[in-house]
Structure formats: C-alpha cells, structure tokens
Amino acid sequence: MSEDIAFWLSYLTNGKHLTWYASFQFTIFAAVAGGILAVVFGLIGATLKNSRYLPLRLIGTFYSSIVRGVPDVLFFLFFPLAFEQAVEWIWASQVCTPEMIAAQSAAWPPCKAANWILTTPEYLILASVSLGLVYGAFATNVIHGAMRSVPHGQLEAARAYGMSTGQVLWRVQIRQMWVYALPGLSNVWMLIIKATSLLSLLQIADIVLWADRLGAPNFLPAVGLVHDDWRWRYYLVLFVFYILVTLISEKGFNALMRRAGRGMLNEGHH
Amino acid sequence: MAQTAGAIVEKLPVVAIRDLHKSFGALEVLKGISFTAREGEVISLIGSSGSGKSTLLRCINMLEVPDKGVVAIDGEEIKLRGEAPRRHIGDENQIRRIRSELGMVFQSFNLWAHLTILENVMEAPLIVQKRARPEVEAEARAMLTKVGIGEKADSYPSQLSGGQQQRAAIARALCINPRVMLFDEPTSALDPELEVEVLRVIKILADEGRTMVLVTHDMEFARSVSDRVIFLHQGLIEEEGTPEEVFGATKSARLKQFLNAANHE
C-alpha cells in the first residue's frame, strides 16, 4: 500500500509531469490575456459601430460580422504566421542587402538577418491577440447591444451638463452597459476558455500537448514513463480542470454582476 | 417673483432668443419665436402638447439645434454652423462651457442610475467644471439638504420615489451654480401627491431670485411662481405677460379656450 503511494508520488512528480503542471500557466495566461483583449477590442468595435461617421461604422460592422464567421482554428493558424511574416518582410526591407538576399537559399525570410525566431512567450502573446481578435468580434456585438440599452435620457442629461462626447461615452454609457453586457460576455469568456485548448497548434507545449504525450504508451521509458495507453486518464484530468475553471468563472461573473448592477438591478425599494 | 418696484437698473438678458425656427421632418414645431429672460426672472412656457414648448426649452441648451434663429446666453451667441436640416453645433468647447452653466431638470429625472445620489450631484462640478472635490462634496450635501433629501445621499436613484428623484435632479442642477435653470415639465411624471414636494422646492428657488425657464402644464403653479408667462400655440407666441395679465385679463381666444380646458382637467 505504502509502496503504491510512493510509486505514484514519484511518478506524478517526475520532471515531465512537473513540466505538464507548469504548462497550465500558458493556458491560464492565454485565457486571461485573450479575455481582456477581447473586451478591449469589443469596446473599440462597439464604439466604432456607434460612431456618427459612416466609414468608422463600416469598420466596426465589418469586424463584428466578418471575423465572427471565421473559424477560430483557422484564425489561430493564420494570424500569428501572417504577423510573423509581415514583421520579417518589413524588417527585411530595412536590413537585407542584395548580396544577402542572393546568399539566402531558403524561400523565406528574404535574408537570414531578417529571420525572427519565435519562442513560447512570443507565440503566447500572438495566441492571446488571436483569441482577442476573434472573440473581440463577439464581444463587439454584445457590447454594442448593451450600449444601446443604456437609457437615452441619461446620455442626454450628461450632454446637457456639458460633458464631451468622450465623457458621455466613458463616464455614463460604458459604466452602465456592463450590467447588460455581462451575461453575453460570460458566454464569450467560456468560448475563449475552450479555445485555449488550441494553443498546441502554435508550437506551445500546453496542457493538451503534454497530456497527449504523457498518456501515450511507453513515452520515455528511460524516465519511468512505462504504461499502456493512458491518454484517457490524462484527458480526464483536463476535463476536471476545465470544469473547475467554469465553476470559478461563474462565481466570478456573479460577483462582477453584483458590482455592475449596483443601483441598476432591483434590490429592494424605498 | 415679481421684480421689486424699486429696481431702476435695467437687468441684463441672461437668455435671449431671436426668431427661432425648428422642424422635425415636415412638421414645423417652432415658427419664429423670440423672447428674453432677464436676471432673476422666472418665465413659464405654457401651451397644449405639441405647441413646441419643450422643443423651445431644449433649444436653449442646444439639445435640439434650431433650424434658424439665435440663442444667446449672457449676451454670448451660441455658435451654430451649416443650414437646416444639417445645422449643428459650431464650437464644441463653447457649447460645453455654456451648458455647464445651465441647470436642466428633465421630465423623467434622468439621474445616472449607476451613481449614488451624492455622486450624481457631484459629477458635473467635478468632471465638467473641474472643481475641487472637498468643496463640491460640501456643496452637494448642502444642496441635497436644501431639497429635503440629505439622508438619501448614499442611495441609488432606483431606491428613491419619483418625487425624491426629481428633487435630487434639482440638487444636481443647483450644484453647478447655474446662470439659468431649465425645467422641462418637472412634475409631469409624478403622482399628484409627489408633485407637491417638487413644486415646493421650485417655488423656494424662484423666491431666491434665480433665473428660471419652466415648461409646465400646471396653471396654478405657473401663476404663483412666474414673473412672466408665455403661451405658445402651434409654434408661435400667442400671448405673453405677467401672470395677472395672462390669467386675469386674457386677450387671446385660444388662450381662453386652453385655460378653460386646463381648468376642467
């Protein structure tokens, strides 16, 4: 019995498992950063959609209706690659001499000096921005609707007291819209959390990739990882993780809702 | 409040309106209106619904931009640009500065729901007038006490009755130290028993010698509070004068008809 405990203790604390545990930080970082960016892009998109100027309105509408339709997996593959190559292209136009380009045998980048090597931190940031952009389009729709739910008279009062357009937007409309937006945003947040399981597409050794490796039969026998196909056990751990995140998120959103609803939700009168 | 007979100095026009026109689509709501409100004067705008009285009031602070005509506050003309129906504010900084001195009270209160009563009253002085917080807070509390809801400072608007909300809205208008107070049917959304408490506050302000322009459907109140009453009919001033003249010695047949109907409400 105690041998069993000793075995599992050493099995679950070997280096590869510790790396797996550490990789949870990537998932959590991508979710939080992606979530914050989605709200930021959502606020920008909704403001554009509400703009008095047609071109801005079109940009906002284009963003929210087109990007929502793009599959997140595709965008995940497209955006970081496109961004990387765009940076390299600009960089190459600055640093590459004709001789360097002639010496370059590979098709890309144009010269070796313009090669931008991405590692996990950069990929993680690009992944967060991708999440932010894709789910920001959903947030745009949610926030746009919420902003229109703010009673018109209160915006008018703000103008009547001399607030600028920006002050009306920031101090009244955005402060009040949360109570209408949060239910929708909590859905967007759940979608973002789910989408973090795609991190491994970007060479990030995330929780899914490690679960896959560690569960595979006889992955690294040299370090004691000898067993049958245990992937389902590892996947089960991920299920539990995602369920816990869901439960915590729900509690968090309830707290946010109480904060945003102060004075605005019926909470007993007179 | 009637001006004292001893006032020799001609008082300055705080609000001057000249030849105001406004249409909504094909409907011409204001057809050329001129009037002035002098320092300390209380003017009531009366008339049936659709006579343009609310639109006229909303033109004073440019919540509605008139198609034609001039509005001047303290002798300063509000700059407008373009031609109707695209006429618009000409100088954002000017209108913000002028608006920050016009205390508007709305029919539906329009308190900011996410702020407490105290925060509502402090918002414009802090954010627009950029005054110091301690000074503003002291004044805001004093104003809330003045309108009789000092103990509600930390409540939210949704926790107050309509009459209390409207009094809070009046405190909000007072706290900007307005040159003019604009009241847009301040009691129309209230039950009769709550109307009284709001009217009492407005009466106190009128007696203090504040300059006020008031849109109202309450003839009894217009009579007791005003220095001058303006009766609008179909976008034009049909009759104007002191309450005694307008209510006691009515000249216009339309006003007579209107007052009869109002009495029988």
Interface residues (C-beta under 8 A of the other chain):
Chain A: P151 G153 Q154 E156 A157 A158 R159 A160 Y161 G162 M163 S164 Q167 R171 V172 R175 Q176 R262 G263 M264 N266 E267 G268 H269 H270
Chain B: N61 L63 E92 I95 R96 R97 I98 R99 S100 L102 M104 F106 S108 N110 L111 W112 A113 H114 L115 T116 E123 A124 I127 V128 Q129 Y156 P157 S158 Q159 L160 S161 R172 I176
